[in-house]
Amino acid sequence: MKNTITKQFEKTAQERRRAPALLSKSNDQWKALSWIDYAGAVQDFSRCLIALEVPQGGKVGLMGKNSANWFVADMAAMTMGAVSVPIYETNSGPQIQYILKHAECCVFLIDDLEFFVRVQPYFDELENPCKVAFFSPQDQEHPLVTSYEELQLQGKAVPVEELAKRKERITPEDVCTLIYTSGTTGPPKAVMLTHKNCLAAAENVYLTTRSANPSAASCSYLPLSHVAERTVSIFSPLLDGRPVYFIGGWERFQEHLAEIRPTLWAGVPRVWEKLHEAVSGYMAAQPAHKQKLIKWALSTGLQANQLMYEKKPVPLPLKISHKAAKGLVLNKILKSLGMDRVETAVSGGAVLSREVLNFFVGLGVWLQDVYGQTEGHGTTSFATREAIRFGSAGKPYPLVKIRIAEDGEILVKGDNVSPGYYKDPELTRETFRGGWLYSGDLGRIDEDGFLWVTGRKKDIIITSGGKNITPAKIESSLMSSPLVEHAVVLGEGRKFLTALLTISMESAAKFLSIPLEEVHDFGVIASDPKIRREIDAHIQKVNGQLSRVEQIKKYTILEKTFSPETGELTHLQKLKRNVVAEKFKEAVEEMYSA
């Protein structure tokens, strides 16, 4: 494949021309940026980056909310031969600084001055000069940040011929983006993705989700620092020309969704949970007879749709009941949610609960879990309408091969697979072997070719919001207090992180200024007001160094310690995470149910 993101983008722009590409809400009106104007904006901003002296292969940090300007800046970096480095809006100052330094970014693009203010105290630690500029019009000013208007003027001075030369030098094997994702220990890993990787991932999505509907549309609202969002919203529309709508904050999420009525809808479990909660809240406020009707309709829909999805016959009485359920209840709920036109609905990033899955299947939404990882450019398997099995992760995409190693590890191969990690040849050799990506996940493939993911070889936590969290580094920060002997961070598939803590009796004695021999009751120490206040202050301090999704929202001080004898630790004092989670599951559930 000799194509590049740049060539495919320009080809689609020429073919689609005045068709809408990106739509944003302004003054209660949806305003469209056409494909040809999108291409013009990308060309102009590419020249702006050249004016900022970004070299071929130079790294461009990009931080901001989902918007047409974000898409333009991202595409411009790739168009002029640079490497786009997206950064989560929730990252702390030290985390932003680490990425800018590790990637050796020569430019940091932002759409809010607060992002620069957040990282400015750490800017002197950067080894290479890094210019800062706004990638969209802003009222804010700062002497160290180039305004959007000034940047546009600088770009106009760059000859179009200079940009053309750079485009010609781009090859499919060139890295076009770095995605920073949590590692098992230590700092985040930088996954390199090439033009070939991005186009292969886009083609996989296109081949499995393309719509015959001339008014097909999708929404961009998930973090663009996540590779799956860019695949669905930026790269795959280069093949099908699908317009993308930008949804604002959650306060207008459902309102915008109902207006857009997308045909393709991708979300992490937390989004599906919120939609489920909205309908559940509505149900709870209804009279008893209406609640009974809605429950009957959902139950009827679940029975009928499961049979239809699995290509099994639906008995005539159930068909009749299902038709009535749709007319009386289900179609109305779908329309109120803005999901009455959805043809493809996916949930990824973490496992979706069976309760939520059943709810949407009952409504008639073809909702399926997908499987993948950043190293495979997002999703690598997917359940289509032609091949569906509930509970599985579907089958490999058309351009992807998946096999299971002898130890049960899932291996992935295809043009979508990354060439490796930036500045980490050792981890690259360990993870990418013989053309196969060793995923670190465990699974099996059944006799019909469906992939079933059964566990993880490593301890990465994936929240219900789809964010990958490295618990080890948070636990290390928690244990930096002399009072905390052990810390276990939990949150797999949950809305937020919690922690189980044990107290060092020796440190507690010193802190309370009492003899150690008088400190013998863990329960008394765990409930001591002074200890509690100190732990509260310590967790607040730790949270200040973490992004929002990494912060500890609740914690429990256990009335005991961990040891090899009681089973929580190995004889080498390594934590048995699963043992702890099981042993103290009541304490864990209490934190999440409160």
N, C-alpha and C positions, 0 to 999 in steps of 0.2 A: 504494500500500500504506500504510494508516493504522496498521498495527500497530507495536508497539515491543517491545523485549526484555522490558520489564516486563510488558506485557499478555500476551504469549505465555507467559511463565514462569508467571504466575498462572493462566492458562487451563489449562495442562498440569497444574499442581499440583492444581487442582480436579477434573480428569478422572481423574488417576491416583491421587490421594489416598494410599492405604496401600501402593501398589506401591513397591518399592525404587527409589530414585533414585541414591544414592551408597553404595558399600560399601567399608569399610576393615577391615584385619586387626588384631585386638586379642586378645592372649592366645591366638593360634592359632585364633581364630574370626573369620569374616567377619560384621561387624555392619553392618546397613543403616540408612540414614537415608531415611525414606519421602518421597515428593514433598510431602505436606502438611506434614511436619515441616521439610523443606528450606525450604519457603515461609515457615513461621513463623520459622525462624532468620534468613532474609534480612530479613524485616520487622523483627525485633528489632535486627539489626545496622545496618539503615538508620537506625533511631532513634539508635543509638550514634554514627553519623557526623554526624547532625544535632547531637547533644550536643557533638561536637568542633568545631562551628561550620563544617562544610563547606557552602559555599553552593551554590545551583543552578549547575551548570557548573564547580564547583570540582574541582581535580585531586587524586586520592588515589593516592599511591605504594603499591605492593603487592609485597612481596618475601618469598618463602618456598617451602617444598616443596609438591608437589602433595598436596592434602588436601581433605576436605570443608569445612574452615574457610576455605581459600583460595577455593573456589567460592562460599561464602556471602559472604565479604567483597567479592569481585569483583561478584557479582550485586547485593549491597546498594548498592554505589556507583552502579551503573547505575539501580537501582530508585528511589533518592532524587534522581536527576537530576544526579549527579556524573559525573566522567570517571575511569575506572580507568586507572592507569599501571603496568603490570606491569614488574618489573625482574628481570633474570637473577640467580640466586643466586651465580653465579661472578663478577659484576662487582666491580671493585676500588673502593676508597673514592672516588677521584676520578671514576670513571665513575658511581657512584651519585649523587654530589654534582651532577654535570653534569645528570643527568636531573631530579633534584628541583628544581634551580634553573631549568633551561630550561622545564620544564612548570609551574613556579610551584606546586608541590604544597603544599597547606596541611596535609596529613596524610601521614605515612609509616607504613604498617602492616607489621609484621614478625612472624615466628613464631620468631625466634631472636635473642637479644641481640647475637650476634656481628655481625649485619648493621649494627646501629647503631654498635657499637664500630668497625667498619671505616670508616664514613663520618664519625664524630664529629669527627675532627681537621679536617674540611673544612666542618663545619656552619655555622661563623661566616660563611662566604662566601655563604650563601644570602641572597638579597635580601628574601625574604618569610618571616614566621614559619612554622615547620613543626612541628606536633605529632607526637610519635611514640607509637605504641601497639601492644600485642600484639593480633593478631587471633585468637589461640587460647590456651588455658590454658598457662601456662609456670611452672616453678619459679624462673626467673630474675627478678631485680629490678634496677631502676636508677632513680635519682631523676628522670631526664628522660623515662622511658618509662612511660606509663599501663598498668597491668596489665589483663589481659582481664576480670578480675572487677570492677574499678573501672569499666571502660568499660561493662560490662553494667548496672551500677547507674545510671550516668549516662543510659544509653539509656532505661531504664524511666521516667525522669522526663519524657521527651519525649512530648507528646500524640500519639496515633495520628492525629489529625486533621491535624497538621502534615505528617506523611508523606503522607497522602492528597492534600493540596493540591499537594505537590511532584510526585507521580505524574501528576496531571492536567495539569501544565504541560509534560510531556515530549512531544516530537514525533518522528516517524521521522527527521527531518533533523538532530536533535541529535547532536553528537559524544558517544559514550559511552566511547571508549577511545583512548588514544594508544599506538602501538607504536613503540618506538625500534629502528631498523634501521641497519646500517652504510651510510654514504655512500661515494662514490668517493674523496673526500678530506675531511679535517677531521672534525668531530664527527658523531655519528649523527644520522640524520633522524628526525623524529617524524611518523609517519603517522597522520592522523586517520581514525577509522572511526565511522560513525554507527549508530544503531539499525537503519536501513534496510539498511546495508551488512551488518551482522551477520546479520540475518534472511535476506537474499538468499543469503549464503554458506551458511547453515544449510540453506536449502531446496535449494540445489544438491547438497549432500552427501546430504540426505534422499532426493531424487529418484533418485540413482544408487546408493545403498547400502542402501536400506530392505530389511528382512528380513521374511519371512513367519513366521520362527521365533519362537514366543511366548517363548522363553528367550534371545532375542538379547541380546548384551552387548558392551561394549568396555572398554578399559583406559586409564587416564590415567597417564602416566609421563614423557612428553616435557616440556620446559620450557613452563610456561604463559605465559611471556613471548613465546613464538612463537605467532603468530596461528593457525596451522594446528591446534595442539593445542587451543586454546580453541574453534575451530570444531567440531572432532570431538567433544570431550569436554564442552563447556559449552553451545554454541549449538544444534547439531543434535539433541541429545536433547530439546530443547524441542519438537521436532516429532514425534519418534517415541517418546518416553518411554523410550528405551533406558537401562538401568541402567549406571552407570560404576563400575568397580573401580579402586582405587588400588594400584598396585604399588610395593613398597618399593624399596630400593637394589638394585644389580645382584647382590649376594650372594644374594638370594632371588628374583631376577627369574624365572628359569626354573621354580622351584618354584611361585610364584604363578601364572605363566602356565598351567602344567599344571593347576592347580586351577580357574582361571576358564574356560578354554577359550572365548575370545571368538569372536564371529561376525564382528566388524569389527576389523581390526588395522592400525594405521598406524604406520610407523616410518621413521626416517631410515636411509640406507645403513649407517651404523655398527651399528645394531641388527641389521639383517639379516645383516651380516658376523659379528657375535658369535654369532648363532644358527647360522650356517653353520660357524663355527670350532668350536662345541661338538660338532656332529655329526661334523665332520672329525676332531676329537680322539678321539672315541669310535671312529671307523672305524680310525684309526691304531693303536689299542690292541688291535684284534681279530686273530685268526689270519688267515693269508693267504687261506684258503678263504672266510672270512666277508667279508673285504674285497672279494674278487672278486664275491661274491653281491650286496653292497650297490651296488657300482659298476654291475653289470649291471642291477639294479632301477632305479637312477636314470637310466641311459641309456635303458632301455625306457620309463620314465615320461616322459622328456623328448620322445622321438619321438612317443609317442601323444598326450600332452597338447598339444604344439604343433599337431598336426593338428586336434585337437578344438577348441582355442581359436580357430583360424582357419577353423572351419566346413568342414574338409576331411575326406573319408572316411578312416577308419582301417582298413587291411587286416586281414582276419580273423586271420592268424597273430600280428600285433602286438597285436590285441585280447586274444587268449588269453594271450600273454606278459605283457601289462600287468596283467591280472586276477591272474595268479600273482605278479607283482612286488608288487602292492598287498597281497595276503594274506600274503606271506612277509616283506616288508621295509617298504614305504612307509607303510602305515597305522600300523605300530608306531612308526616315527620320528615321524610326525605327532602321534600321541597323546602320546608322551614330551615333545614340544615344547609340547603344549597347543594345537596348531593343527589338530586333527582336525575342528573345527566351523567353521573360518574360511570365510566366504562372500566377503568382500571384503578384500583385502590390498593395501596401497599403500605405495610408497616415495617420499618426496619430500624436497626440500631440497638434493639434489645427485644426480648421476648414479650409478645403481647399476651395479656392474661386471657384465659379461655372465656371468662365472663364477658369481656369487652368484645372479643372476636364473635362470640355467639350472638351478641346484641346486634352487631352490624350485619351479620349473615341473615339474621331474622328480618332486618329491614330490607334486605335485598342487595346489599353492597358486596361486591366480590372482593372482600378484604383478605389479603394474604400476607404472611410474613415473608420477607426476603432474607437472603443470607449474603454476607460479603464482608470486606474489610478494606481499609484505605489502600493497602498494598495491592489489592486487586481492582483498584479504581471503583470502590463502592460495591454494589451488588454483583454477585457472580451466579446466583441461582434465583429462580422466580417461578411461581405457580401461575400459569396462564389458564384461561378458560378451557383450553383443550386438554390441559394436564394439571389436575388439582387433586391434592390429598390433604385433608385437614390435619394440622399438626406438623406437617413436613415443611421444608424450605423450598419445595418445588423441585424443578430440574435445572441443570446448568443452562445458562444462556446459550444461544446458537453458536457463538464464537468462543465458548469457554469449555474446557475439559476439567472434570473433577474426578479424583480417585481417592481412595482411603488407604493410608499407609498401614503397615503391619501392626503398629501400635494404636491404630484408630484415628490418627491425625488426618484432618482433611487437607488434601493437596489440590492446588488450583493452577491451571495453565491456560495461557491465551495472550493475545496481543494487548489485552487490558492490564496485564500484570506489570507492576513497576520494575524498573531495572535495579532498584535497591534503595538504600538509605544514604542520604547526603552525609559525607564525612564519617561514615561508619562502615568501613569495608569488612570488619569482622562480623558484625551483625548481618550484613548483606550476605556474606558467604554462608552463614548459619540458616538464614531464612529463605534464600533463593538458591535452590540446588537442582542442577540438571534441567533447568527451564521450568521447574515447579516451585510454586510458592507454598512454603510450609506454614500453614495458617495459625498453628497453636490451638486450634479448636478440635474437638473430638466429634466423630459422627459415623454414620453408616449410610450406605446406599441400598435401598431395597430392590427386590427382584424386578420392579417396574421402572427403576431408574430414579426414584425420588430420594432426595437427600434429607436425612434426619440428623439434626445437630443435637448432640447428647451432653456436651459439657465443654469446659475450657481447660486447657493444659496450664494456663497461667492465671494469675489472680486479678486481672484487670476487672474493675467494676464497670458495668454499663448501666447507667440510670435509665429510668423510663423515658427520659428526654433524649436518650440516644447518645449521651456524652460519655466518652471513655475516661475513666478516672484511675489513676495509679494510687492505690491505697497506701503503699509502702512509704511514699514521700510524706503523705499527710500524717501517717502514724509516727514517723520519725520526728516531725515537728511537734506533735502532741507529747511525745516522750522527751522532748527537750526540757520540760519542767521536771525538776528533781522529784516532785510529788507523784508523777505518773510513771509507774513501773512498766505497765503494758497498755497498749492501745490497739484496738481492732476497729477499723472503719468498715461500715456496712452500707449497702444501698443498691445491690444488684436488682435491677428491675423496679426500683422504688423512685419516688418523686424527689427525694433528697437524701443526703448522707447523715448517718448517725454514728456514734462511737460507743464502744464498751471500754471502760477504763478500770484498771486496778491501781491501787495506791501503794507506794513504797512506805512500809511502816517506819523504817529508819528515818526517811526524809520527813514523814509526818510528825514524828517525835521531835525532830529538830525544829520544824516549823512551828509547832505548838508549844515548844519550850518545856517539854515534859520528858522524864526518863523513859528510855526505850522499853524497859521491862514493864512499864505501866501501860504500854500500848499493845494490847493483845486481842482486841475485839475489832475486826474489820468493819462490822456494822456501825459501831460507834464512830469510827474514823470517817467512814463514807458519808455519814450524815452530819458531821461537825460543820457548823455554819462558816467558820473561818476557812476550812478546807474547801467548802463549796464556793465561797467567794473567790478564793485564789484560783480554783480550776476554771470558774466562769471567766475571770479576767484573762487567764492564759489562753483559753479557747477563742476568746474575742481577738486576742493578739494574733494567734495563728490564722484565724479566718481573714484577718486583714492582709495577709500575704498570699491569699488564695483567690481564685476566680469564684464567682457566686456558686457555680455548680459544684465546686470542690469544698465549699464551706460546711462545717458540721452544724447542723440545725438543732440536734438534740443529743444528749449523752446520758449514760447511766454509769455510775460508779458501782462496781460489783463489790459484794461483801466477802470477797476472798481474793486470792492471788492465783496465778497460773503456775503450773509446774509439770515436769515430765511424769511425775507420779500420779497426778490427777488427770493427765491426758491432754492438756491444752497445748503443751510444748513437746517437741522432740527432745531427745537426749542431748542434741546440739543446741538446745534452747530456741529452735525455730518454731514459729507459730503454726499451729494446725488450725487454719482459718475455718474449715468446714466443721471441725469438732466444736470450736467455740460457738459458731453460729447455731449449731444444733443444741448444744448444752444450755445455752442461755436464750433460746428462742422466745421464751415468754417475755423476758426483759426487752428483747428486740421488738416483738410485736406490740408491746405496750407503748414504745416510743412512736411507732407508726400509727397506732390506733387512737392515740390521745388527740 
